[in-house]
Amino acid sequence: MRSDSLAEALFSMEEPWQSRFLILVAEMATNWTWNGRIPTHREIVTWLSDPDVRREVALMLRSWQNPCE
């Protein structure tokens, strides 16, 4: 999944899940040093350009959307 489409999937989630997932991605991408605020779309897309972060987020999102697979 591409960075921008993965970011769109995260930003299209309903609350409270959207902010929880966004903050989790921020924490993962910043090695758990994030300041707790909700990251911007641009920040998320930038972090998702890292293949390792993108892979982890894609797996996490897939597991969330299809828990029985």
Buried (B, 14 or more C-beta within 10 A) or exposed (E): BEBEEBBBBBEEBEEEEBEEBBBBBBBBBBEEEBEEEEBEEEBBBBBBEBEEBBEBBBEBBEEEEEEEE
